[in-house]
Amino acid sequence: MSAASPREKLAESAGFWAGELGYRQATLVLVTSALLGGFLQATAGARAVGVWLMWPAGVAIVACALGARLCAKSRLVAWLGGVEMAVTSIAAVALIALVGAVVPQSQIEKRLGASLWSSWLFLLPMSWLSACLATVTSKRIWPLNWRNFCFTLSHLGLLIAILGGAWSSLGLQRLRIMAVQSQDTSSAEQMDGGRVRLPFSVRLRSFELKTFPPTLAIATMDKTASEGYRLQPLAGFVKAGTQVTSDAESIKVLKFFPQAANVGGVWHPVAMKSAAPAAYVEVLSKKGELNRGWVSCGSSVTPGDLVALGNTRALVMTPPRPRSFQSLITLKEGGRLREARVEVNEPISVGAYRLYQLSYDEQAGADSAYSILEIVKDRGLPVVYTGVFLMLGGALLMIWNGVVPPEKAVAASAAGVQERAL
């Protein structure tokens, strides 16, 4: 048998597309799109991905919608808006999304140079799902009857939510600003180190830090450790009357001051934000040796204190962990001043921006002279909400239609009118 000529091979390959279009063609298209997306991300990277992509995406979706109306009998339109393309594109997007949900985002961003949701690897398969939605929605939008209306509402909502999510991923602006006292700041830093001038300024009025009570620990000298010692935490927060045990000691807290200052080797309670917590403890070894002394983790202005337990061990206090922190700021926008409080997980809105409490000077603690705020501008979020509400409306109408179909409701109403007339 002679080998097939190039012309025969070309005709055979064309037959793959000339025949009935189904799952094989859809799978080939989606796999090719994913591979092309990975290649583009590896070569062009995140630099080539931007909000400008929304323009060609919008043109392509409009073209799909018009093609579905003008070329309704085309087998390409039927395939693009058919079950095969819908199932395959959903499966491809779901598989990539599953990877994004399982693999830590830090590893993905390290390999791709960007978030998975704003990478070519995700956007190209998602574009096929959008094209499928635009085609099938346009095909069902007319004639406008009850079933088509419910179908169109839910699918159009999904398409709008996808486009809004893409806009949000590509156009999300994430900045950081350092609010300081006695100075208005309107220059924010981008993630890449660039600077952006904001349409408003921020000034820090006061910073508040609340912490959990400190804990005690046994520090043992160890030359192999990175800090020169090993730390064995003891259970429980420090308060007056607390009793804890280690391998060789029994420890009881006799006094505890959340804010204290060392005067002549003795700690006294003071009302200062920069003060350090201190505890007067009693240590009883298993050999019967009794030792008392002050222990403190210290602060940015006050050295700490410890109780020696021999030549290589000591009882220390670990710094208290932050429980919550917030900033009272003054916002100046267009000549108007207003005060606002920014707390962790409780952002505030300034126009199209949202301000989040992010960090502070951890060395100074409650005496931090500045507060770091994260500023996020997400233009696509309202679009996503609009799409979600449309999907919910379509789903509720479909449920109601399943319980009381419009035809039966109209018929029942007409029957009732005739019965009352008789």
Contacts in CASP RR format, 6 or more apart in sequence:
PFRMAT RR
TARGET T0000
AUTHOR 0000-0000-0000
METHOD contacts of the structure
MODEL  1
MSAASPREKLAESAGFWAGELGYRQATLVLVTSALLGGFLQATAGARAVG
VWLMWPAGVAIVACALGARLCAKSRLVAWLGGVEMAVTSIAAVALIALVG
AVVPQSQIEKRLGASLWSSWLFLLPMSWLSACLATVTSKRIWPLNWRNFC
FTLSHLGLLIAILGGAWSSLGLQRLRIMAVQSQDTSSAEQMDGGRVRLPF
SVRLRSFELKTFPPTLAIATMDKTASEGYRLQPLAGFVKAGTQVTSDAES
IKVLKFFPQAANVGGVWHPVAMKSAAPAAYVEVLSKKGELNRGWVSCGSS
VTPGDLVALGNTRALVMTPPRPRSFQSLITLKEGGRLREARVEVNEPISV
GAYRLYQLSYDEQAGADSAYSILEIVKDRGLPVVYTGVFLMLGGALLMIW
NGVVPPEKAVAASAAGVQERAL
4 12 0 8 1.000
16 24 0 8 1.000
16 25 0 8 1.000
17 25 0 8 1.000
20 75 0 8 1.000
21 75 0 8 1.000
21 76 0 8 1.000
21 78 0 8 1.000
21 79 0 8 1.000
21 84 0 8 1.000
22 79 0 8 1.000
22 84 0 8 1.000
22 85 0 8 1.000
23 84 0 8 1.000
23 87 0 8 1.000
23 88 0 8 1.000
25 79 0 8 1.000
25 84 0 8 1.000
26 79 0 8 1.000
26 84 0 8 1.000
26 85 0 8 1.000
26 87 0 8 1.000
26 88 0 8 1.000
26 89 0 8 1.000
27 88 0 8 1.000
29 88 0 8 1.000
29 128 0 8 1.000
30 88 0 8 1.000
30 89 0 8 1.000
30 92 0 8 1.000
30 125 0 8 1.000
30 128 0 8 1.000
31 92 0 8 1.000
33 92 0 8 1.000
33 124 0 8 1.000
33 125 0 8 1.000
33 127 0 8 1.000
33 128 0 8 1.000
34 92 0 8 1.000
34 96 0 8 1.000
34 121 0 8 1.000
34 124 0 8 1.000
34 125 0 8 1.000
36 120 0 8 1.000
36 124 0 8 1.000
37 119 0 8 1.000
37 120 0 8 1.000
37 121 0 8 1.000
37 123 0 8 1.000
37 124 0 8 1.000
38 119 0 8 1.000
38 120 0 8 1.000
38 121 0 8 1.000
40 48 0 8 1.000
40 120 0 8 1.000
40 124 0 8 1.000
41 112 0 8 1.000
41 113 0 8 1.000
41 114 0 8 1.000
41 119 0 8 1.000
41 120 0 8 1.000
41 121 0 8 1.000
44 120 0 8 1.000
45 112 0 8 1.000
45 113 0 8 1.000
45 114 0 8 1.000
45 119 0 8 1.000
45 120 0 8 1.000
46 112 0 8 1.000
46 113 0 8 1.000
46 114 0 8 1.000
46 118 0 8 1.000
46 119 0 8 1.000
48 120 0 8 1.000
49 114 0 8 1.000
49 118 0 8 1.000
49 119 0 8 1.000
49 120 0 8 1.000
49 123 0 8 1.000
49 170 0 8 1.000
50 118 0 8 1.000
50 170 0 8 1.000
50 171 0 8 1.000
51 167 0 8 1.000
51 170 0 8 1.000
51 171 0 8 1.000
53 123 0 8 1.000
53 166 0 8 1.000
53 170 0 8 1.000
54 163 0 8 1.000
54 166 0 8 1.000
54 167 0 8 1.000
54 170 0 8 1.000
57 127 0 8 1.000
57 130 0 8 1.000
57 163 0 8 1.000
57 166 0 8 1.000
58 163 0 8 1.000
60 127 0 8 1.000
60 131 0 8 1.000
61 130 0 8 1.000
61 131 0 8 1.000
61 134 0 8 1.000
61 159 0 8 1.000
61 163 0 8 1.000
62 134 0 8 1.000
64 80 0 8 1.000
64 131 0 8 1.000
64 134 0 8 1.000
64 135 0 8 1.000
64 138 0 8 1.000
65 134 0 8 1.000
65 135 0 8 1.000
65 137 0 8 1.000
65 138 0 8 1.000
66 138 0 8 1.000
67 74 0 8 1.000
67 77 0 8 1.000
67 135 0 8 1.000
67 138 0 8 1.000
68 77 0 8 1.000
68 80 0 8 1.000
68 81 0 8 1.000
68 134 0 8 1.000
68 135 0 8 1.000
68 136 0 8 1.000
68 138 0 8 1.000
68 139 0 8 1.000
69 138 0 8 1.000
69 139 0 8 1.000
69 142 0 8 1.000
71 77 0 8 1.000
72 139 0 8 1.000
77 135 0 8 1.000
77 139 0 8 1.000
79 85 0 8 1.000
80 131 0 8 1.000
80 132 0 8 1.000
80 135 0 8 1.000
81 132 0 8 1.000
81 135 0 8 1.000
81 136 0 8 1.000
81 139 0 8 1.000
82 132 0 8 1.000
82 135 0 8 1.000
82 136 0 8 1.000
85 128 0 8 1.000
85 132 0 8 1.000
86 129 0 8 1.000
86 132 0 8 1.000
86 136 0 8 1.000
89 125 0 8 1.000
89 128 0 8 1.000
89 129 0 8 1.000
89 132 0 8 1.000
90 129 0 8 1.000
92 125 0 8 1.000
92 128 0 8 1.000
92 129 0 8 1.000
93 122 0 8 1.000
93 125 0 8 1.000
93 126 0 8 1.000
93 129 0 8 1.000
96 116 0 8 1.000
96 121 0 8 1.000
96 122 0 8 1.000
96 125 0 8 1.000
97 122 0 8 1.000
99 116 0 8 1.000
100 108 0 8 1.000
100 116 0 8 1.000
105 115 0 8 1.000
105 116 0 8 1.000
108 115 0 8 1.000
108 116 0 8 1.000
109 115 0 8 1.000
112 119 0 8 1.000
112 121 0 8 1.000
113 119 0 8 1.000
115 169 0 8 1.000
116 122 0 8 1.000
117 165 0 8 1.000
117 169 0 8 1.000
118 169 0 8 1.000
118 170 0 8 1.000
118 172 0 8 1.000
123 166 0 8 1.000
126 162 0 8 1.000
126 166 0 8 1.000
129 162 0 8 1.000
130 159 0 8 1.000
130 162 0 8 1.000
130 163 0 8 1.000
133 155 0 8 1.000
133 156 0 8 1.000
133 158 0 8 1.000
133 159 0 8 1.000
133 162 0 8 1.000
134 159 0 8 1.000
136 155 0 8 1.000
137 151 0 8 1.000
137 152 0 8 1.000
137 155 0 8 1.000
137 156 0 8 1.000
137 159 0 8 1.000
140 148 0 8 1.000
140 151 0 8 1.000
140 152 0 8 1.000
140 155 0 8 1.000
141 148 0 8 1.000
141 152 0 8 1.000
142 148 0 8 1.000
146 401 0 8 1.000
146 406 0 8 1.000
147 401 0 8 1.000
149 397 0 8 1.000
150 394 0 8 1.000
150 397 0 8 1.000
150 398 0 8 1.000
150 401 0 8 1.000
153 390 0 8 1.000
153 391 0 8 1.000
153 393 0 8 1.000
153 394 0 8 1.000
153 397 0 8 1.000
154 390 0 8 1.000
154 391 0 8 1.000
154 393 0 8 1.000
154 394 0 8 1.000
154 395 0 8 1.000
154 398 0 8 1.000
156 387 0 8 1.000
156 390 0 8 1.000
157 386 0 8 1.000
157 387 0 8 1.000
157 388 0 8 1.000
157 390 0 8 1.000
157 391 0 8 1.000
158 387 0 8 1.000
158 391 0 8 1.000
160 383 0 8 1.000
160 386 0 8 1.000
160 387 0 8 1.000
160 390 0 8 1.000
161 383 0 8 1.000
161 384 0 8 1.000
161 386 0 8 1.000
161 387 0 8 1.000
161 388 0 8 1.000
161 391 0 8 1.000
163 383 0 8 1.000
164 380 0 8 1.000
164 381 0 8 1.000
164 383 0 8 1.000
164 384 0 8 1.000
164 387 0 8 1.000
165 380 0 8 1.000
165 383 0 8 1.000
165 384 0 8 1.000
167 379 0 8 1.000
167 380 0 8 1.000
167 383 0 8 1.000
168 378 0 8 1.000
168 379 0 8 1.000
168 380 0 8 1.000
168 381 0 8 1.000
168 383 0 8 1.000
168 384 0 8 1.000
171 378 0 8 1.000
171 379 0 8 1.000
171 380 0 8 1.000
172 376 0 8 1.000
172 377 0 8 1.000
172 378 0 8 1.000
173 196 0 8 1.000
173 375 0 8 1.000
173 376 0 8 1.000
173 377 0 8 1.000
173 378 0 8 1.000
174 190 0 8 1.000
174 191 0 8 1.000
174 374 0 8 1.000
174 375 0 8 1.000
174 376 0 8 1.000
175 188 0 8 1.000
175 189 0 8 1.000
175 190 0 8 1.000
175 191 0 8 1.000
175 196 0 8 1.000
175 198 0 8 1.000
175 374 0 8 1.000
175 375 0 8 1.000
175 376 0 8 1.000
175 377 0 8 1.000
176 188 0 8 1.000
176 189 0 8 1.000
176 358 0 8 1.000
176 372 0 8 1.000
176 373 0 8 1.000
176 374 0 8 1.000
176 375 0 8 1.000
177 185 0 8 1.000
177 187 0 8 1.000
177 188 0 8 1.000
177 189 0 8 1.000
177 198 0 8 1.000
177 202 0 8 1.000
177 372 0 8 1.000
177 373 0 8 1.000
177 375 0 8 1.000
178 185 0 8 1.000
178 370 0 8 1.000
178 371 0 8 1.000
178 372 0 8 1.000
178 373 0 8 1.000
179 185 0 8 1.000
179 202 0 8 1.000
179 203 0 8 1.000
179 204 0 8 1.000
179 327 0 8 1.000
179 329 0 8 1.000
179 370 0 8 1.000
179 371 0 8 1.000
179 372 0 8 1.000
179 373 0 8 1.000
180 203 0 8 1.000
180 204 0 8 1.000
180 369 0 8 1.000
180 370 0 8 1.000
181 203 0 8 1.000
181 204 0 8 1.000
181 205 0 8 1.000
181 369 0 8 1.000
181 370 0 8 1.000
182 203 0 8 1.000
183 203 0 8 1.000
184 201 0 8 1.000
184 202 0 8 1.000
184 203 0 8 1.000
184 332 0 8 1.000
185 201 0 8 1.000
185 202 0 8 1.000
185 203 0 8 1.000
186 197 0 8 1.000
186 198 0 8 1.000
186 199 0 8 1.000
186 200 0 8 1.000
186 201 0 8 1.000
186 202 0 8 1.000
187 195 0 8 1.000
187 196 0 8 1.000
187 197 0 8 1.000
187 198 0 8 1.000
188 195 0 8 1.000
188 196 0 8 1.000
188 197 0 8 1.000
188 198 0 8 1.000
188 375 0 8 1.000
189 195 0 8 1.000
189 196 0 8 1.000
190 196 0 8 1.000
198 353 0 8 1.000
198 375 0 8 1.000
199 333 0 8 1.000
199 334 0 8 1.000
200 331 0 8 1.000
200 332 0 8 1.000
200 333 0 8 1.000
200 334 0 8 1.000
200 350 0 8 1.000
200 353 0 8 1.000
201 331 0 8 1.000
201 332 0 8 1.000
201 333 0 8 1.000
202 329 0 8 1.000
202 330 0 8 1.000
202 331 0 8 1.000
202 332 0 8 1.000
202 355 0 8 1.000
202 373 0 8 1.000
203 329 0 8 1.000
203 330 0 8 1.000
203 332 0 8 1.000
204 327 0 8 1.000
204 328 0 8 1.000
204 329 0 8 1.000
204 370 0 8 1.000
204 371 0 8 1.000
205 327 0 8 1.000
205 328 0 8 1.000
205 329 0 8 1.000
205 330 0 8 1.000
205 339 0 8 1.000
206 327 0 8 1.000
206 328 0 8 1.000
207 325 0 8 1.000
207 326 0 8 1.000
207 327 0 8 1.000
207 328 0 8 1.000
207 360 0 8 1.000
207 366 0 8 1.000
207 368 0 8 1.000
207 370 0 8 1.000
207 371 0 8 1.000
208 325 0 8 1.000
208 326 0 8 1.000
208 327 0 8 1.000
208 328 0 8 1.000
208 366 0 8 1.000
209 322 0 8 1.000
209 324 0 8 1.000
209 325 0 8 1.000
209 360 0 8 1.000
209 365 0 8 1.000
209 366 0 8 1.000
209 368 0 8 1.000
210 322 0 8 1.000
210 323 0 8 1.000
210 324 0 8 1.000
210 325 0 8 1.000
211 320 0 8 1.000
211 321 0 8 1.000
211 322 0 8 1.000
211 323 0 8 1.000
212 237 0 8 1.000
212 320 0 8 1.000
212 321 0 8 1.000
212 322 0 8 1.000
212 323 0 8 1.000
213 237 0 8 1.000
213 238 0 8 1.000
213 239 0 8 1.000
213 258 0 8 1.000
213 277 0 8 1.000
213 320 0 8 1.000
214 237 0 8 1.000
214 238 0 8 1.000
214 277 0 8 1.000
214 279 0 8 1.000
214 297 0 8 1.000
214 317 0 8 1.000
214 318 0 8 1.000
214 319 0 8 1.000
214 320 0 8 1.000
215 233 0 8 1.000
215 234 0 8 1.000
215 235 0 8 1.000
215 236 0 8 1.000
215 237 0 8 1.000
215 238 0 8 1.000
215 317 0 8 1.000
215 318 0 8 1.000
216 233 0 8 1.000
216 234 0 8 1.000
216 238 0 8 1.000
216 244 0 8 1.000
216 251 0 8 1.000
216 279 0 8 1.000
216 281 0 8 1.000
216 295 0 8 1.000
216 315 0 8 1.000
216 316 0 8 1.000
216 317 0 8 1.000
216 318 0 8 1.000
217 231 0 8 1.000
217 232 0 8 1.000
217 233 0 8 1.000
217 234 0 8 1.000
217 315 0 8 1.000
217 316 0 8 1.000
217 317 0 8 1.000
217 318 0 8 1.000
218 231 0 8 1.000
218 232 0 8 1.000
218 234 0 8 1.000
218 246 0 8 1.000
218 249 0 8 1.000
218 309 0 8 1.000
218 313 0 8 1.000
218 314 0 8 1.000
218 315 0 8 1.000
218 316 0 8 1.000
219 229 0 8 1.000
219 230 0 8 1.000
219 231 0 8 1.000
219 232 0 8 1.000
219 306 0 8 1.000
219 313 0 8 1.000
219 314 0 8 1.000
219 315 0 8 1.000
219 316 0 8 1.000
220 229 0 8 1.000
220 230 0 8 1.000
220 232 0 8 1.000
220 312 0 8 1.000
220 313 0 8 1.000
221 228 0 8 1.000
221 229 0 8 1.000
221 312 0 8 1.000
221 313 0 8 1.000
222 228 0 8 1.000
222 229 0 8 1.000
222 230 0 8 1.000
231 316 0 8 1.000
231 318 0 8 1.000
232 246 0 8 1.000
233 318 0 8 1.000
234 244 0 8 1.000
234 245 0 8 1.000
234 246 0 8 1.000
234 251 0 8 1.000
235 244 0 8 1.000
236 242 0 8 1.000
236 244 0 8 1.000
238 253 0 8 1.000
238 256 0 8 1.000
238 277 0 8 1.000
238 279 0 8 1.000
238 317 0 8 1.000
239 253 0 8 1.000
239 256 0 8 1.000
240 253 0 8 1.000
240 254 0 8 1.000
240 255 0 8 1.000
240 256 0 8 1.000
241 252 0 8 1.000
241 253 0 8 1.000
241 254 0 8 1.000
242 252 0 8 1.000
242 253 0 8 1.000
242 256 0 8 1.000
243 250 0 8 1.000
243 251 0 8 1.000
243 252 0 8 1.000
243 253 0 8 1.000
244 250 0 8 1.000
244 251 0 8 1.000
245 251 0 8 1.000
248 285 0 8 1.000
248 286 0 8 1.000
248 309 0 8 1.000
249 283 0 8 1.000
249 284 0 8 1.000
249 285 0 8 1.000
249 286 0 8 1.000
249 309 0 8 1.000
249 315 0 8 1.000
250 283 0 8 1.000
250 284 0 8 1.000
250 285 0 8 1.000
250 286 0 8 1.000
251 281 0 8 1.000
251 282 0 8 1.000
251 283 0 8 1.000
251 284 0 8 1.000
251 315 0 8 1.000
252 281 0 8 1.000
252 282 0 8 1.000
252 284 0 8 1.000
253 279 0 8 1.000
253 280 0 8 1.000
253 281 0 8 1.000
254 279 0 8 1.000
254 280 0 8 1.000
254 281 0 8 1.000
254 282 0 8 1.000
254 292 0 8 1.000
255 279 0 8 1.000
255 280 0 8 1.000
256 277 0 8 1.000
256 278 0 8 1.000
256 279 0 8 1.000
256 280 0 8 1.000
257 267 0 8 1.000
257 268 0 8 1.000
257 269 0 8 1.000
257 277 0 8 1.000
257 278 0 8 1.000
257 279 0 8 1.000
258 277 0 8 1.000
259 269 0 8 1.000
259 270 0 8 1.000
259 271 0 8 1.000
259 272 0 8 1.000
259 275 0 8 1.000
259 276 0 8 1.000
259 277 0 8 1.000
260 267 0 8 1.000
260 268 0 8 1.000
260 269 0 8 1.000
260 270 0 8 1.000
260 275 0 8 1.000
260 276 0 8 1.000
260 277 0 8 1.000
260 278 0 8 1.000
260 296 0 8 1.000
261 267 0 8 1.000
261 268 0 8 1.000
261 270 0 8 1.000
261 272 0 8 1.000
261 275 0 8 1.000
261 276 0 8 1.000
261 302 0 8 1.000
262 278 0 8 1.000
262 294 0 8 1.000
262 296 0 8 1.000
262 302 0 8 1.000
262 303 0 8 1.000
262 304 0 8 1.000
262 305 0 8 1.000
265 294 0 8 1.000
265 305 0 8 1.000
266 294 0 8 1.000
267 278 0 8 1.000
267 280 0 8 1.000
267 294 0 8 1.000
267 296 0 8 1.000
267 305 0 8 1.000
273 366 0 8 1.000
273 367 0 8 1.000
274 299 0 8 1.000
274 300 0 8 1.000
274 301 0 8 1.000
274 302 0 8 1.000
274 364 0 8 1.000
274 366 0 8 1.000
274 367 0 8 1.000
275 299 0 8 1.000
275 302 0 8 1.000
276 296 0 8 1.000
276 297 0 8 1.000
276 298 0 8 1.000
276 299 0 8 1.000
276 302 0 8 1.000
276 304 0 8 1.000
277 296 0 8 1.000
277 297 0 8 1.000
277 298 0 8 1.000
277 317 0 8 1.000
277 320 0 8 1.000
278 294 0 8 1.000
278 295 0 8 1.000
278 296 0 8 1.000
278 298 0 8 1.000
278 305 0 8 1.000
278 317 0 8 1.000
279 294 0 8 1.000
279 295 0 8 1.000
279 296 0 8 1.000
279 317 0 8 1.000
280 292 0 8 1.000
280 293 0 8 1.000
280 294 0 8 1.000
281 292 0 8 1.000
281 293 0 8 1.000
281 294 0 8 1.000
281 295 0 8 1.000
281 307 0 8 1.000
281 315 0 8 1.000
282 290 0 8 1.000
282 291 0 8 1.000
282 292 0 8 1.000
282 293 0 8 1.000
283 290 0 8 1.000
283 291 0 8 1.000
283 292 0 8 1.000
283 293 0 8 1.000
283 307 0 8 1.000
283 309 0 8 1.000
283 315 0 8 1.000
284 290 0 8 1.000
284 291 0 8 1.000
285 291 0 8 1.000
285 309 0 8 1.000
291 307 0 8 1.000
291 309 0 8 1.000
292 307 0 8 1.000
293 307 0 8 1.000
294 305 0 8 1.000
294 307 0 8 1.000
295 305 0 8 1.000
295 306 0 8 1.000
295 307 0 8 1.000
295 315 0 8 1.000
295 316 0 8 1.000
295 317 0 8 1.000
296 302 0 8 1.000
296 304 0 8 1.000
296 305 0 8 1.000
296 317 0 8 1.000
297 304 0 8 1.000
297 316 0 8 1.000
297 317 0 8 1.000
297 318 0 8 1.000
297 319 0 8 1.000
297 320 0 8 1.000
298 304 0 8 1.000
298 305 0 8 1.000
298 317 0 8 1.000
298 319 0 8 1.000
299 365 0 8 1.000
299 367 0 8 1.000
300 363 0 8 1.000
300 364 0 8 1.000
300 365 0 8 1.000
300 367 0 8 1.000
301 367 0 8 1.000
304 317 0 8 1.000
306 314 0 8 1.000
306 315 0 8 1.000
306 316 0 8 1.000
306 317 0 8 1.000
307 314 0 8 1.000
307 315 0 8 1.000
308 314 0 8 1.000
309 315 0 8 1.000
324 343 0 8 1.000
324 344 0 8 1.000
325 343 0 8 1.000
325 344 0 8 1.000
325 357 0 8 1.000
325 360 0 8 1.000
326 341 0 8 1.000
326 342 0 8 1.000
326 343 0 8 1.000
326 344 0 8 1.000
326 357 0 8 1.000
327 341 0 8 1.000
327 342 0 8 1.000
327 357 0 8 1.000
327 360 0 8 1.000
327 371 0 8 1.000
327 373 0 8 1.000
328 339 0 8 1.000
328 340 0 8 1.000
328 341 0 8 1.000
329 339 0 8 1.000
329 340 0 8 1.000
329 341 0 8 1.000
329 342 0 8 1.000
329 371 0 8 1.000
329 373 0 8 1.000
330 337 0 8 1.000
330 338 0 8 1.000
330 339 0 8 1.000
331 337 0 8 1.000
331 338 0 8 1.000
331 339 0 8 1.000
331 340 0 8 1.000
331 350 0 8 1.000
333 350 0 8 1.000
333 351 0 8 1.000
340 348 0 8 1.000
340 355 0 8 1.000
341 348 0 8 1.000
342 348 0 8 1.000
342 355 0 8 1.000
342 356 0 8 1.000
342 357 0 8 1.000
342 371 0 8 1.000
342 373 0 8 1.000
343 357 0 8 1.000
344 356 0 8 1.000
344 357 0 8 1.000
346 357 0 8 1.000
347 354 0 8 1.000
347 355 0 8 1.000
347 356 0 8 1.000
347 357 0 8 1.000
347 376 0 8 1.000
348 354 0 8 1.000
348 355 0 8 1.000
349 355 0 8 1.000
352 377 0 8 1.000
352 379 0 8 1.000
353 375 0 8 1.000
353 376 0 8 1.000
353 377 0 8 1.000
354 375 0 8 1.000
354 376 0 8 1.000
354 377 0 8 1.000
354 378 0 8 1.000
355 373 0 8 1.000
355 374 0 8 1.000
355 375 0 8 1.000
356 373 0 8 1.000
356 374 0 8 1.000
356 375 0 8 1.000
356 376 0 8 1.000
357 371 0 8 1.000
357 373 0 8 1.000
357 374 0 8 1.000
358 372 0 8 1.000
358 373 0 8 1.000
358 374 0 8 1.000
359 371 0 8 1.000
359 372 0 8 1.000
360 368 0 8 1.000
360 370 0 8 1.000
360 371 0 8 1.000
360 372 0 8 1.000
361 367 0 8 1.000
361 368 0 8 1.000
361 369 0 8 1.000
361 370 0 8 1.000
362 368 0 8 1.000
END
